[in-house]
């Protein structure tokens, strides 16, 4: 475990082996670089309210109770905090491979947090894009797919599945 005399205002949730300098790297398992071991499926999370201005969750949100996790992200975030989320979209064949998986994601998964439909946690979607990281020869096509994401989601996503879906949302408090 890394010794830090202060808690950074940037946190990396469910980091696994993908740790980032300058972030408070949190995971369920003690692996090199993890600053804090915590089970993020246990609520409430052991983090300060209104403390983090950048929150990152790369391929970890599908393992948690999604509504509760988003409410916890909202609670620990400062007003206007940037939340960077990478998930595996529902159409990717490996999306349902992990036995810990509890949630599938699509282009509109975060739209429900704009307007308080299901929760008091409010987020504004700033950016979202399909990422073809495993298809090096198809990276050029992501530009066109992200111009027409609804068409892609409805008609092409199972033919040419994207490996990742990236969201950047802003906390609205």
N, C-alpha and C positions, 0 to 999 in steps of 0.2 A: 504494500500500500504506500502510495506517495505521501510524504509529509508536506502539508501546506499550512502556512500560518494564517491564511485567510481563505474564505470561500469565494472563488471567482463569481462574477455575475453572469457567466456563461456556463450552461450545463449541457452535457451530452448524455441523454437518457438511454439506457439499454445499450451501452457502447460495445460490449463484447471486446474483441481485440482491436477495434477501430477507435483508438483514443486520440484526442486532439489536445495539443498544448494550449494552455490558457483557458481550458474548459474544465469544469468539475465533471470528471468522467465517472458515471455510475452504472453498475451492472449487478445482476443477481449473483454472479460468480466472481471470485477473486482471480483475475488474470492480470498479467503485467500491464501496468499503466492505469488500472482502475483506482480511483481515489476513494470511492465509497462503495461498499457492498450493500445493496438494498433490494428487497423484493418489491418491484414496482406494481405488483398485482395485489399488494396489501395497502389499504387506504385508511387514513390519509398518509401521503408520502412524508418522509421525515425531512422536509425542506422548509425554509423560511417563506412566509407569505411575502409577495411583492418584492422579490429579491433579484430574479434573473431577467436580464434584458435580451439575451439570446438563448433560445432553447432549441436543441437539436435532437431529433429522434430518427435514426436511420434503421429502417427495417426492424423496428421493435414494437411499434404500436399495435400490431395485429395480435400480439400475445396478451394484451391487457384488456380489461373491461374498458372498451373504447370511450363510452360516455363518462365514466368516472375518471379515466386518464385525462381526458380533455378538460374536465372540471379542475383537476389537480394542476394541470399545466396553466390554466387560467389563474388559479389561486397563487402559484409561486411566481408568476410573471409580473413584471412591472407594467404599468400602463404603456401601451405602444410597443411592447416587446415584440421581437421578431422570432417566429417559430418556424424552423426549417424541418420539414418532415419528408422522408423518403419511404415509400411503401411499394409492395409488389402488387400490381393491379390484378383484379380478379381473373382476367383472361390469360394470364401467364400460367403455363402448366404447373409450375412449382408453387403457385400461390396457396395451394391446399396441401402441400407436402409436409409441412411442419406440424407435428401432432399437438403443439402448444397453440396453434393458430385459433383465434376466436373471431376474427373479423376479416371481411374482404373489402377492398377499396376500389373506387372508381373515380372518374373525373369529377363528379359532383359530391363526393363524400363530405367535404367541408362546407358545402353550401348551407347545410342545416344549422350552422353556427353563426350565420348572418341573419339576425333578426330574433334570436331567442326562441326558436320553435320547440326545442327539447330541453334546453338548459339555460341557466343564467349566464353561462360562459359564452362570451361573444368574441368572434374572430372575423376579421375581414380577409378574404382571399386576395393576396397581392400577386401571386404568380403560381402557375401550375403547368407542368409539362410532362409529356411522355419521354422516357429516356431509353434509348436502345444501346445500352452499354455493352451487351454481349454480342451484338450484331455490328461489328466494326464496319462492315461494308454497307450497312444500312443507316449509319449515323446521319448521312445527308438527308435521308427521308424524314427524319424527325422534324425538320423545319416545316415541311408540308403537312405532316400529320398534326402538328401543334397549331397550324393555321385553321384546321377543320377538325377539332378534336371530337365533336359529337358524331360526325360522320364516321370517323375512324372507330370510335367506341362501338357504334351500332353495327357497322358493316365489315370492318377489317380487323378488329382487335383479336379475333380468334384465328384468323388466317396468318397475320403477322403480329404476334403478341409482343408488346413492350415488356422489358424486364423490370423497369421501375417507373414509378409515377412520383414526381417531386411536387411538393406544395410549399409555398411560403405564405404564412398567414401572420397577420398583425393582431395583437391582443387589443380589444376595445374595452376599456374600463372607464 
